[in-house]
Amino acid sequence: MSELAFLSATEQAELVRKKEVSPVELVDDAINRIEKLNPELNAVILERFEKARTEAEGTLPDGPFRGVPAVLKDLDGASIGDPHHCGMKWLKDMAWMEKADSYSVAGLRATGCVFLGKTNCPELGLVPTTEPEAYGPTHNPWDTTRSPGGSSGGTAAAVASGMVAIGSAGDGGGSIRIPASECGLVGLKPTRGRVSLGPDHGELWNGLVVRGTLTRTVLDTAVSMDAMSRYWPGDPYYAPPFERPLAQEVGRDPGTLRIGFATAAPAGMAETQPDCIAAVQDAAKLIASLGHSVEEAAPRALYDVDVTEWVINLIGANLSQELNHWERRTGTSLDLNDLEMATRVFAEMGTSVVARDYLNAVESVHVLSRDVAQWWDDGFDLLLTPTIPEPPPVLGQFKATEENPLQAMLRSGMIVPFVAPFNLTGQPGISLPLYWSEEGLPIGVQLVAAYGKEDVLIRIAAQLEEARPWRDKRPPISA
């Protein structure tokens, strides 16, 4: 049974279909792995083991992942009858439970997978690491002194270590792609509007937030995205439908693509470190060897504008509203002292944003989105960049204090310059684990496509996965 640990979700489901293994056996084996690995990694913070066994023994949906163990992020994965704390000690102390599945979780559930528990995340997903006061830090299985990324760091550590093959994730400023880079996984941020945020939300952070999964293979990512993708009546955004399911794009010839690459961070927000430059250069050579046209080029608009003020105004105002949302849902007043320092600082900044500045930020982002999109219309198919400008950072660097209340915000800004712009523009991006540093740390690279073109990303990602397989790379802390 130990051989199951690093099978993909698709491969596990195939064993179930062939009756070579039962869903109960898959679930029990995954629970055993979690119990052995989690004390060191702190990835799974809320267990639902008995529920999972009962579900595995019953009638599961006959979907592509029937019987496959999975985990849900405790922020983007509300599931009926389960705790949901969003990294908040306030909700944890309240023992808050959800009364319904979010639409994205319902889509995953329909694949037939079995949820084993909820994974760790930072408070309300505000920082690109996973170190909430409510549950403590999650450790990177490649080096436990380092962050697994955030905000989907708990899911990333669980998948990378072999606890499970797939888990839910979300991305408001890189929170799927950053953990994918830091833990050596595949992380696709879908196009805005591809996955509904309903039924509780039409949008979050003015459309910056999207939902998806973290996996070890391109096919698992494609299958899960097919399951989660759906427009629900009343959703404020609509992503153009695919010509065929994304799973059918795996192995399909991508043709000859024109790809630009860049290693300098937009607006000088960070200095790209040598390992991350090397990762992009290495990927560019690999892509060129596959017959694609590769040149040093990027949307000028990314480098002409500093978006920091717009992002702070948008996220701050939305955070203030999000806290009001939770007060209404729980029927309980929230004292700002119930929040971590970094969250409190953002919330206080949000309450001071006037309507004029908020609307200016919205309109400025719309202008930026048009300017950036023009680069793709001018003849490029993809942009290649580092996912983050540095290797996985050491834990403990993102904590705001009374002496330095802006520490979390400032340190976060140094991690997100390559990923956050595409939350603003709504375009899809994928992080792929094509490079490892001399220290043995995964260094992801990002590919970004035009709006609605996840199919192009999946084709080239599958081609790269075949040319440079990564599935046999396993972290020191693993099943």
C-alpha positions as CSV (number, residue, x, y, z in Angstrom):
1,M,0.0,0.0,0.0
2,S,2.9,2.4,0.5
3,E,3.3,2.4,-3.3
4,L,0.1,4.4,-3.4
5,A,1.6,7.5,-1.9
6,F,3.0,9.1,-5.0
7,L,0.5,7.8,-7.6
8,S,-1.5,10.6,-9.2
9,A,-5.2,11.0,-8.5
10,T,-5.9,9.8,-12.0
11,E,-3.8,6.6,-11.4
12,Q,-5.4,6.0,-8.0
13,A,-8.9,6.3,-9.5
14,E,-7.9,3.8,-12.3
15,L,-7.0,1.2,-9.6
16,V,-10.4,1.7,-8.1
17,R,-12.1,1.2,-11.5
18,K,-10.1,-1.9,-12.1
19,K,-11.1,-3.1,-8.6
20,E,-7.4,-3.5,-7.7
21,V,-7.9,-1.3,-4.6
22,S,-11.1,-0.1,-2.9
23,P,-11.9,3.5,-1.9
24,V,-11.7,2.4,1.8
25,E,-8.2,1.1,1.3
26,L,-7.1,4.3,-0.4
27,V,-8.6,6.4,2.4
28,D,-7.1,4.3,5.2
29,D,-3.7,4.4,3.6
30,A,-3.8,8.2,3.2
31,I,-5.0,8.6,6.8
32,N,-2.0,6.5,7.9
33,R,0.3,8.8,5.9
34,I,-1.2,11.9,7.4
35,E,-0.9,10.6,10.9
36,K,2.8,9.8,10.3
37,L,3.8,13.0,8.5
38,N,1.5,15.7,9.9
39,P,3.2,16.1,13.3
40,E,6.3,17.3,11.5
41,L,4.6,19.4,8.8
42,N,1.4,20.6,10.4
43,A,-0.4,20.7,7.0
44,V,-3.8,19.1,8.0
45,I,-5.3,21.1,10.9
46,L,-8.9,19.7,10.9
47,E,-9.5,16.0,10.5
48,R,-12.6,14.3,9.1
49,F,-11.2,10.8,9.1
50,E,-14.4,9.0,10.3
51,K,-16.6,10.9,7.9
52,A,-14.2,10.0,5.1
53,R,-14.2,6.3,6.0
54,T,-18.0,6.3,6.0
55,E,-18.2,8.1,2.7
56,A,-15.7,5.7,1.1
57,E,-17.7,2.7,2.3
58,G,-20.9,4.2,0.7
59,T,-21.8,5.1,-2.8
60,L,-19.5,7.7,-4.2
61,P,-20.1,9.7,-7.4
62,D,-18.8,7.9,-10.4
63,G,-16.5,10.6,-11.5
64,P,-12.8,10.7,-12.7
65,F,-11.4,10.7,-9.1
66,R,-13.8,8.1,-7.5
67,G,-12.4,7.0,-4.2
68,V,-9.3,9.2,-4.3
69,P,-8.4,10.9,-1.0
70,A,-8.2,14.7,-1.1
71,V,-7.9,17.7,1.3
72,L,-9.6,21.0,1.4
73,K,-8.0,24.3,2.2
74,D,-9.5,26.0,5.2
75,L,-10.3,29.2,3.4
76,D,-11.3,28.4,-0.2
77,G,-13.0,25.0,0.6
78,A,-16.2,25.4,2.6
79,S,-17.8,21.9,3.0
80,I,-21.1,21.0,4.4
81,G,-21.1,20.0,8.1
82,D,-17.4,20.7,8.6
83,P,-15.4,23.4,10.5
84,H,-14.3,26.4,8.5
85,H,-12.0,28.9,10.2
86,C,-10.2,30.7,7.4
87,G,-7.0,30.8,9.5
88,M,-8.9,32.9,12.1
89,K,-8.6,32.2,15.8
90,W,-11.9,34.0,16.2
91,L,-13.8,31.4,14.1
92,K,-11.8,28.6,15.6
93,D,-12.8,29.6,19.2
94,M,-16.4,29.9,17.9
95,A,-16.1,26.3,16.5
96,W,-17.8,27.7,13.3
97,M,-19.3,25.0,11.0
98,E,-20.4,25.4,7.4
99,K,-24.0,24.5,6.3
100,A,-23.3,24.0,2.6
101,D,-20.6,23.2,0.1
102,S,-19.1,26.1,-1.9
103,Y,-19.7,25.6,-5.6
104,S,-16.0,24.8,-6.2
105,V,-16.0,22.1,-3.4
106,A,-19.2,20.7,-4.9
107,G,-17.5,20.4,-8.2
108,L,-14.6,18.5,-6.6
109,R,-17.0,16.3,-4.6
110,A,-18.7,15.3,-7.9
111,T,-15.5,13.8,-9.1
112,G,-15.9,11.1,-6.4
113,C,-12.9,12.1,-4.3
114,V,-13.1,11.8,-0.5
115,F,-12.1,14.7,1.7
116,L,-9.9,13.7,4.6
117,G,-9.6,17.1,6.3
118,K,-8.9,20.8,6.1
119,T,-5.5,22.3,5.5
120,N,-3.7,25.2,7.1
121,C,-3.7,28.7,5.8
122,P,-2.8,32.2,6.9
123,E,-5.5,34.4,8.5
124,L,-7.9,35.3,5.6
125,G,-5.2,34.4,3.1
126,L,-3.5,37.8,3.4
127,V,0.2,36.7,3.2
128,P,2.2,34.4,1.0
129,T,3.2,32.0,3.8
130,T,1.3,29.7,6.1
131,E,1.9,30.7,9.7
132,P,-1.4,31.6,11.4
133,E,-1.5,32.2,15.1
134,A,-4.6,30.0,15.2
135,Y,-2.9,26.8,14.1
136,G,0.9,27.5,14.0
137,P,3.2,27.3,11.0
138,T,3.1,24.7,8.2
139,H,6.6,23.4,7.3
140,N,7.9,22.9,3.8
141,P,8.6,19.1,3.3
142,W,11.7,20.0,1.2
143,D,13.2,21.9,4.2
144,T,11.2,22.2,7.4
145,T,12.9,25.5,8.3
146,R,11.2,27.1,5.3
147,S,7.8,28.2,4.3
148,P,5.6,26.1,2.0
149,G,4.2,29.3,0.6
150,G,0.7,30.7,1.0
151,S,-2.0,31.1,1.3
152,S,-2.5,27.5,0.1
153,G,0.6,26.3,2.0
154,G,-1.1,23.6,4.0
155,T,-2.5,21.9,0.9
156,A,0.9,22.3,-0.9
157,A,2.7,20.5,2.0
158,A,0.1,17.7,2.1
159,V,0.3,17.1,-1.6
160,A,4.1,17.5,-1.9
161,S,4.8,15.1,1.0
162,G,2.5,12.4,-0.5
163,M,-0.2,12.6,2.1
164,V,-2.7,13.0,-0.8
165,A,-2.5,13.6,-4.5
166,I,-4.7,16.6,-4.7
167,G,-6.2,19.4,-2.6
168,S,-8.2,22.5,-3.1
169,A,-6.5,25.9,-3.2
170,G,-7.2,29.6,-4.0
171,D,-5.3,32.5,-5.5
172,G,-5.8,36.2,-4.8
173,G,-2.3,37.3,-5.4
174,G,-0.3,34.1,-6.2
175,S,-1.7,31.8,-3.5
176,I,-1.9,28.7,-5.8
177,R,1.3,29.4,-7.8
178,I,3.5,30.5,-4.9
179,P,3.0,27.2,-2.9
180,A,3.4,25.3,-6.1
181,S,6.8,26.9,-6.7
182,E,8.0,26.4,-3.1
183,C,6.8,22.8,-2.8
184,G,7.6,21.5,-6.3
185,L,4.0,21.1,-7.6
186,V,1.7,22.0,-10.5
187,G,-0.4,25.1,-9.7
188,L,-2.9,26.6,-12.2
189,K,-4.5,29.9,-11.5
190,P,-7.6,29.9,-13.8
191,T,-9.0,32.7,-15.7
192,R,-11.3,35.1,-13.7
193,G,-14.8,33.7,-13.8
194,R,-13.8,30.1,-14.7
195,V,-14.6,28.8,-11.2
196,S,-17.6,30.3,-9.3
197,L,-17.1,31.8,-5.8
198,G,-20.7,31.1,-5.0
199,P,-23.0,30.7,-3.3
200,D,-21.6,33.1,-0.7
201,H,-19.7,35.4,-3.0
202,G,-20.0,36.9,-6.4
203,E,-16.4,38.1,-6.3
204,L,-13.7,38.6,-3.7
205,W,-11.0,41.3,-3.8
206,N,-12.7,42.9,-6.8
207,G,-12.1,39.7,-8.9
208,L,-8.6,39.0,-7.9
209,V,-9.5,35.8,-6.1
210,V,-9.9,32.6,-8.0
211,R,-10.1,28.9,-6.9
212,G,-8.4,25.8,-8.1
213,T,-6.3,22.9,-6.9
214,L,-2.7,21.9,-6.3
215,T,-1.5,18.6,-7.7
216,R,1.7,16.7,-8.8
217,T,0.7,16.2,-12.5
218,V,-0.7,18.3,-15.3
219,L,-3.4,15.8,-16.0
220,D,-4.8,15.9,-12.4
221,T,-4.8,19.7,-12.6
222,A,-6.7,19.6,-15.9
223,V,-9.3,17.0,-14.7
224,S,-9.9,19.0,-11.5
225,M,-10.3,22.2,-13.4
226,D,-12.9,20.6,-15.7
227,A,-14.8,19.5,-12.6
228,M,-14.8,22.9,-10.9
229,S,-15.4,25.1,-14.0
230,R,-18.9,26.2,-14.4
231,Y,-20.8,29.5,-14.7
232,W,-23.6,29.8,-12.2
233,P,-26.5,32.2,-12.8
234,G,-25.8,35.5,-11.2
235,D,-22.0,35.2,-11.3
236,P,-20.5,38.6,-12.2
237,Y,-17.8,37.2,-14.5
238,Y,-17.9,34.8,-17.4
239,A,-14.9,33.0,-18.8
240,P,-15.2,31.8,-22.4
241,P,-15.8,28.1,-22.7
242,F,-13.1,25.7,-23.9
243,E,-13.3,24.0,-27.3
244,R,-13.0,20.6,-25.4
245,P,-12.3,19.5,-21.8
246,L,-8.9,20.5,-20.5
247,A,-8.1,16.9,-19.8
248,Q,-8.2,16.3,-23.6
249,E,-5.5,19.0,-24.1
250,V,-3.0,16.8,-22.2
251,G,-0.8,15.3,-24.9
252,R,-2.3,17.5,-27.7
253,D,0.3,19.2,-29.9
254,P,0.6,22.8,-28.8
255,G,1.9,23.8,-32.2
256,T,4.7,26.4,-32.5
257,L,4.2,29.0,-29.9
258,R,5.7,32.5,-29.6
259,I,6.9,32.9,-26.0
260,G,8.4,36.0,-24.3
261,F,10.4,35.7,-21.1
262,A,11.5,38.1,-18.4
263,T,13.4,37.8,-15.2
264,A,13.3,41.3,-13.8
265,A,10.5,42.0,-11.4
266,P,7.8,44.4,-12.5
267,A,8.1,48.0,-11.2
268,G,11.4,47.0,-9.4
269,M,9.4,45.4,-6.6
270,A,12.1,42.8,-5.8
271,E,15.5,41.7,-6.9
272,T,15.3,38.3,-8.7
273,Q,17.8,36.0,-7.1
274,P,20.2,33.9,-9.2
275,D,18.5,30.5,-8.8
276,C,15.2,32.0,-10.1
277,I,16.9,33.7,-13.0
278,A,18.6,30.3,-13.8
279,A,15.3,28.5,-13.6
280,V,13.8,30.8,-16.3
281,Q,16.8,30.6,-18.5
282,D,16.8,26.9,-18.2
283,A,13.1,26.7,-19.0
284,A,13.5,29.0,-22.0
285,K,16.2,26.7,-23.4
286,L,14.0,23.7,-22.9
287,I,11.0,25.3,-24.5
288,A,13.1,26.4,-27.5
289,S,14.4,22.8,-27.9
290,L,10.8,21.7,-28.3
291,G,10.5,23.9,-31.4
292,H,8.9,27.0,-29.9
293,S,10.0,30.6,-30.6
294,V,11.4,32.1,-27.4
295,E,12.6,35.7,-27.0
296,E,13.3,38.1,-24.2
297,A,10.1,40.2,-24.1
298,A,7.3,41.1,-21.8
299,P,4.3,43.5,-21.6
300,R,5.7,47.0,-21.1
301,A,2.7,48.0,-19.0
302,L,3.9,45.7,-16.2
303,Y,7.0,47.7,-15.8
304,D,5.6,51.2,-16.3
305,V,3.2,51.2,-13.4
306,D,3.6,50.6,-9.7
307,V,0.3,49.0,-8.6
308,T,1.0,48.9,-4.9
309,E,-1.3,51.7,-3.9
310,W,-4.2,50.3,-5.9
311,V,-3.7,46.8,-4.5
312,I,-3.6,48.1,-0.9
313,N,-6.8,50.2,-1.4
314,L,-8.6,47.3,-3.1
315,I,-7.6,44.6,-0.6
316,G,-7.9,46.8,2.4
317,A,-11.5,47.9,1.5
318,N,-12.4,44.3,0.6
319,L,-11.0,43.0,3.9
320,S,-13.0,45.5,5.9
321,Q,-16.1,44.2,4.0
322,E,-15.1,40.6,4.5
323,L,-14.9,41.1,8.3
324,N,-18.4,42.6,8.2
325,H,-19.5,39.6,6.2
326,W,-18.3,37.2,8.9
327,E,-20.0,39.3,11.6
328,R,-23.3,39.0,9.8
329,R,-22.9,35.3,9.2
330,T,-22.0,34.4,12.7
331,G,-24.2,37.0,14.4
332,T,-21.2,37.9,16.6
333,S,-19.3,41.2,16.8
334,L,-15.6,41.1,16.0
335,D,-13.1,43.1,18.0
336,L,-10.1,44.0,15.9
337,N,-7.9,42.7,18.8
338,D,-9.2,39.3,17.9
339,L,-7.2,39.6,14.7
340,E,-3.5,39.1,14.0
341,M,-1.5,42.3,13.8
342,A,-1.0,42.1,10.0
343,T,-4.8,41.5,9.5
344,R,-5.6,44.4,11.8
345,V,-3.3,46.8,10.0
346,F,-4.9,45.9,6.6
347,A,-8.4,46.2,8.1
348,E,-7.7,49.6,9.6
349,M,-6.2,50.8,6.3
350,G,-9.3,49.5,4.6
351,T,-11.7,51.5,6.7
352,S,-9.9,54.7,5.8
353,V,-10.2,54.2,2.0
354,V,-12.6,56.7,0.6
355,A,-15.0,55.9,-2.3
356,R,-13.0,58.1,-4.7
357,D,-9.7,56.3,-4.1
358,Y,-11.4,52.9,-4.2
359,L,-13.0,53.6,-7.6
360,N,-9.8,55.1,-8.9
361,A,-8.1,51.9,-8.0
362,V,-10.8,49.8,-9.8
363,E,-10.6,52.0,-12.9
364,S,-6.8,52.0,-12.9
365,V,-6.7,48.2,-12.8
366,H,-9.1,48.0,-15.7
367,V,-6.8,50.3,-17.8
368,L,-3.8,48.2,-16.8
369,S,-5.6,45.0,-17.8
370,R,-6.3,46.4,-21.3
371,D,-2.7,47.5,-21.7
372,V,-1.3,44.1,-20.6
373,A,-3.7,42.1,-22.7
374,Q,-2.6,44.0,-25.8
375,W,0.8,42.2,-25.6
376,W,-1.0,38.9,-26.3
377,D,-3.0,40.5,-29.1
378,D,0.2,41.7,-30.7
379,G,1.4,38.2,-31.4
380,F,2.6,36.5,-28.3
381,D,1.1,33.3,-27.0
382,L,2.8,33.0,-23.5
383,L,4.9,34.9,-21.1
384,L,7.6,33.0,-19.1
385,T,8.7,34.4,-15.7
386,P,9.9,33.2,-12.3
387,T,7.0,32.3,-10.1
388,I,8.6,34.1,-7.2
389,P,11.9,36.0,-7.2
390,E,13.6,33.9,-4.5
391,P,13.8,30.3,-3.2
392,P,11.3,29.3,-0.5
393,P,11.9,31.8,2.4
394,V,12.7,30.8,5.9
395,L,9.7,30.8,8.3
396,G,9.1,33.7,10.6
397,Q,9.8,36.6,8.2
398,F,6.2,37.7,7.6
399,K,5.1,38.5,11.2
400,A,3.9,42.0,11.9
401,T,4.7,43.3,15.4
402,E,3.9,46.4,17.4
403,E,7.4,47.7,16.6
404,N,7.0,46.9,12.9
405,P,3.3,46.6,12.0
406,L,4.0,46.8,8.2
407,Q,6.5,43.9,8.2
408,A,4.0,41.3,6.8
409,M,2.8,43.7,4.1
410,L,6.3,44.7,3.0
411,R,7.8,41.2,3.0
412,S,4.8,39.9,1.1
413,G,5.4,42.5,-1.6
414,M,8.8,41.1,-2.2
415,I,7.3,37.6,-3.0
416,V,4.4,38.5,-5.3
417,P,5.6,40.8,-8.1
418,F,5.5,38.1,-10.9
419,V,2.2,36.5,-9.9
420,A,-0.1,39.3,-8.5
421,P,-0.3,41.3,-11.7
422,F,-2.3,38.5,-13.3
423,N,-4.8,38.4,-10.5
424,L,-5.4,42.1,-11.4
425,T,-5.7,41.3,-15.2
426,G,-7.6,38.1,-14.7
427,Q,-5.4,36.0,-17.0
428,P,-4.5,32.4,-16.3
429,G,-1.1,31.4,-15.1
430,I,0.6,28.1,-14.2
431,S,3.6,27.3,-12.1
432,L,5.6,24.3,-13.0
433,P,8.4,22.5,-11.1
434,L,11.1,22.4,-13.7
435,Y,14.1,23.4,-11.6
436,W,15.8,22.6,-8.3
437,S,18.5,24.6,-6.6
438,E,21.9,23.2,-5.5
439,E,20.4,23.1,-2.0
440,G,17.7,20.8,-3.3
441,L,14.9,23.4,-3.1
442,P,12.2,23.5,-5.8
443,I,12.2,26.7,-7.9
444,G,9.0,27.1,-10.0
445,V,8.6,28.9,-13.3
446,Q,5.4,30.6,-14.4
447,L,3.7,30.6,-17.8
448,V,0.9,33.1,-18.4
449,A,-1.6,33.0,-21.3
450,A,-4.2,35.3,-22.7
451,Y,-7.6,35.6,-21.0
452,G,-9.5,32.3,-21.3
453,K,-6.5,30.3,-22.7
454,E,-6.0,27.7,-20.0
455,D,-6.0,25.2,-22.8
456,V,-2.8,26.6,-24.2
457,L,-1.2,26.4,-20.8
458,I,-2.2,22.8,-20.3
459,R,-0.8,21.8,-23.7
460,I,2.6,23.3,-23.2
461,A,2.7,22.2,-19.5
462,A,2.0,18.6,-20.5
463,Q,4.7,18.9,-23.2
464,L,7.2,20.2,-20.6
465,E,6.2,17.5,-18.1
466,E,7.0,14.8,-20.7
467,A,10.3,16.4,-21.7
468,R,11.5,17.1,-18.1
469,P,9.5,14.7,-15.8
470,W,9.4,15.8,-12.2
471,R,7.2,13.2,-10.6
472,D,10.0,11.1,-9.2
473,K,11.4,14.0,-7.2
474,R,10.4,13.6,-3.6
475,P,11.1,15.7,-0.6
476,P,13.0,14.5,2.4
477,I,9.8,14.6,4.5
478,S,7.5,12.3,2.5
479,A,5.5,9.1,2.6
